[in-house]
Amino acid sequence: MKFLILGSGSFAGQIIFSEFLKRKYDVYGFNRSTPKDSYEWPWIEKYRAKLEGRWFQYNLVNDLDSIIKHIAKLKPEFIIDFMGQGMVAQSWKSPEVWYSTNLACKSKLMNSLVDAPNLKKYIRIGTPEVFGSSERFLKEDEKFNPSTPYAVSHAAIDFNLRCLHKQFQFPFLIGRFANFYGVGQQLYRIIPRLFLSCKTGKNFTLDGKGESKRSFIFSEDIVSAIDRMCEFKGNGEEFNFSSNEEISISSLVEKVCDLTKVDKTEILKFGPERPGKDKYYRLNIEKSKRVLNWEPKVFLDQGLDNVNSWISKNINNLTEKSWEYNHKN
């Protein structure tokens, strides 16, 4: 089987890419940047020599036609799609960038694959933000209620996939995941950024009062979820993946501070709440348990220990990197 990872340099994309290399799968990656250094991507050093002819640098906006041509030549059987414009708060500043990238470019890419003879599955990695905030645990067929331009762009491309399947039997699956975390995550994300602040004494700014609640899903559970979707015999289905733990952001700060033995008052500052920030993303995962035989295995404390070890081992290199999000079109 031949796999193509779109966004192979994203956090979850690089996890899947290196895991498939480890398994000796016939896997290829498209990404706008080159592979990360080993201290940012600990698994890659062992397989770096195998990247030649498997990792290709493409920008979804600027290189879309080249991407389409390369996919036609490559003829993958499975496409796992992490590619697109991320970040929620920043989407308010230039919503047209999110719509252009996540909807216009993605829809052209998907449409080019409608008649792809070898394609068995197009697995899109989606977000629960399409549902908006809800105190209920939501199933996959709930109505969309996005609160930000980022979420609107994701809801729109999900609708596009549904239309393609209805009209052309396009073989898609959507997996909507709770917040990713793990070893090798981008340093501007909340968990690695928290550990770096605790270990260096630099300030950590908490949006609002940290009252919003989130579930976090660790690397190993991301891999097993995508494995189950690849193995699934059907198409045109959507699945939720989340942990069984929910924690407020303020409690997460306390947990990381306790783990690193840091007084939170020494690093913590408060900023304004992000516009459109949802208080909850509660995903009902019964369908994934029943249909895919999937459920999370890694508890938050165990996952945080792993991230702590990674940060501690590579602290000198990581402190030289930017901890801030730098927007790229």
N, C-alpha and C positions, 0 to 999 in steps of 0.2 A: 504494500500500500504506500502511496505517496501523499505526504502531508505538506501543506503550505501554511505557515504562521504569518499572518499579517499583523504587523506591530510586534515583531519578534524581540525588539529591544525594550518593550514596556515591561513593567515588573512581572506580571503574570505571563506575558509572552516569552520572556527569557527563561522562566521556570519550565514552561512546557517545551520550549526549544531544546534546552540542555537535557531535560529528562528523555526526550525522544532520541537525541543523539546517543545518550547513555544506553538506550535500548536497541541501538543500531537501526532505528527506523530510517526510511528514506524521507528525510525532512528538509524543508527549505524555509528560509526566513526573509521577509521583506520588511525593512525598517528605515526610517529617515536618518538614523545615526549609525555610526559604527559600533561594534560590540564594546561593552564596557570593560574597564580594567578588572582584574581578578578580585581586588578588595571590594569592589562594588557588586560583582557577580561571581561569587566564590566557586561556582561549579565550572566556569567556562575554561579555566586554564588547562584542564585535562583534555578538553576537546577543541582547543583553539586551532590546532593544525587541521581539523576536519571542516573548518568553516569555509575554506576556499571552494568556490562553486556552489555554496549552500546559503550564504548570507549576501543579500543584495541591498544596496542602499538606494531607497526610493522615498520621495516625498509624495504623499497622497494627492496634494493639490497640484504641485508643479510637474509631477511625473506620471499622472494618471494614465495617459495613453500608453506609456512605456510599460506600466504595470499590467494593463489589460493585454498587451501583446505578449509579455513574458508569461503570464498565466496561461494564455492560449498555447504557447510553446511548451510550457512545463507540464500541462495536463494533470494537475493534482486531483486525487480522488477525494481528499478531505481538505477543506479550507477552514482554519480556525482564526476568527477575525477579532483582534484586539485594537485594530488601527482606527485612529480618529483623533479629534480634538477633545482633550480632557479638560478638567478643572471646572468647578461650578461657579464660584464667585466671580472669576474673571470673565465668564461668558456674558455678564451684564454690560461690560465695557464695549465689546464689539460683537454683538449677537450674530451679525451677518457672517462673521468668520466661522462660527459654530455651525450655522445653517449651511453655508457653502461647503464646508468640509464634511460634516457628519450626515448631511442629507443629499446635497447636489452631487458631490463627488462619489459618495457611497452608492447612491442610486444608479449612477452611470456604470460603476464597477459591477454592481449586482446584475444589471440588465445585460451586460456583456457576457454573463455566465449562464443565461437562461438556456441556451442550447449547448452548453459545454457537455460533450458526450461522456467524459470520464468522471464528472463530478457526482459523488455519492452524497456528500453532506457539506453544507455551508453552515458552520456553527458560529453564530454571532454572540459575542460576550456583551450582554446588555447590563442595565442598571435598574435597581428598584426605584430610582428617582422618577421614573415615568409615572408611577402611581401617586406621587406626592406623599404628604404626611398622613398617617392613619394610626389610630390607637388599636385597630383590629389587625390581626395577622392575615395578610392578603394572599389570595390564590392567584394563579397565573392569568385567569380570565377576568380579573377586575378591570373596571374602566380606568383609563389613563387620566391623570390629573396633575400634570407637571407644573412646577413652581418657578422654574428658571429657564433661560434660553438653552442652557446645556441639556436640561431634561426634555425640553420641547424637541430639540434636535434628535434625541434618542427615541422619543415616542414616535416621531415622524418616520424614521427609518425602520422602526419595528412595524409600523403600519405598511410601509412599502414592501417589506418581506412578506407580510400576510397577503397582500395583493398579488405578488408574484407567484406565491404558492397557489392561490385560488385560481389564477388565470392560466398559469403555465406549469403547475405542479413543481415549482422550484423547491429543491430539497433542503430546506432550511431547518435549523433548530435555534432557539434562543435560550441562553442560560443567563438568568439574572442573579447576580451575586451580591451578598453582603460585602461590607468593606474589606478589601484585600489587605493583608499585611504579611510580613515575613522577612527573612534574610535577603538582602539585596534590594529592598524597596527604595524608591527615590527618597532622598534625604529631606525633601520639603513635606513629605507626608507626615501625618500627626505622630505615629508611633516612633519611627526613627528620629524625628525631630525632637521629640520629648527626651529620648535617651541621650541625644547629643547635648541638649541643654543641661540635663542633670550631670553629665560627665565633664562639662566645661564651665558651668556656671553662667552661661549666656542665657538671656531672658527667653522665656517662652510666652507668647501672647495667646491668650485664650479668647476666642470669639464669644462675646456676650458673657453669660454666667456659666457656660458649659452644661446647660441643662438638657440639651438634646441627647438622645440615647441612640446607640448604634450597636450592631452586632459585627464582629470581625471574623473573617475566615482565613485560616492559615494556608500557607503554600501547599502542603501535602493534601489538604482537602480540596483545593482548587484543581490539582492534578487529577485526583480521583473522580471529581465531578466531570471533568472534560473527557476522561477515559470512558465514563459511563455513557456520555452523549455520543461518543464515537462508536461505541458498541451497540447503541440503540438501533433497532431495526426500522423504526418508522421515521417519518419526516413531518414537517409542518407543526411541530409541537414546541411548547415553551415550558421551561422548568425554573423553579426557584431553588437557590442554594444559600443556606445561611447556617450560622452556628446555633447552638441551643442556649447561648449566653447573650445577654443584653446588658450594656453598661453605659452610664452617662459619661460624657466627655470629662466632666470634673472628677468623677470617680476613677477614670482611666489615668488622669494626671496623678492622682494620689497613689494609685497602684504602682506606676512607674517610679515615682519618687520614693515610695517605700522600698521597692526592689533595689534601687540604687543608693538608698540611705541618704537621701537629700531632703532637706526641709523645703517644701514647695514654696514657701514665702520668699525664699532666696532667688527663685528663678521666675516665678509666675507674675505675669502682668495681664490686665484685662483690656480687650479692645471691643469695638462695636460688633454687634451681631451681624452676620452676613445677610444681605438682602435675599429674601425668598428661602431662607434655610428651613428645611423641614425638621420637625422635632423627632419624628420616628420614621424608620423604614422597617416595617415588620413583615417578614415574608413567611408565609405558610409553606413548609417544605414537604408536606405529606405526599404530594404527587411524586417528587423525586425519590422519596423513600419507597413508595409503592411500585412505581414503574421502573425506576433505575436501580433500585436496591442501594441507594446512596444515603449516607448520613455522615455528619462531621465526626472526626475522631480526635482532633487536637483541641484541647481546652486552652483558653486564653492564657492562663498562667504558664503553661508549657511553652506556648508560642512566644510569649514575651521573654522567657528565659533564653530561648534561642536567639532572638533579636538582640538581647542584651550581650550575649557572648560574642556575636558578630561585631557589634559596635565596639565593644571593649578591645577585641583583637585587632581591629583596624582603625582605632581612634586617631592615630597620627595622620593617616592618609585621608580619612573622612573629614577631619576638621579643616583640611585644606580645600575641600570642595565647597561649592556654593550650597547653602541650605535653603535657598529661596527658589521659588518657581520662576523660570524665565520663559516667557511666552514665545512660541515659535508657530508661525503659520504653516 
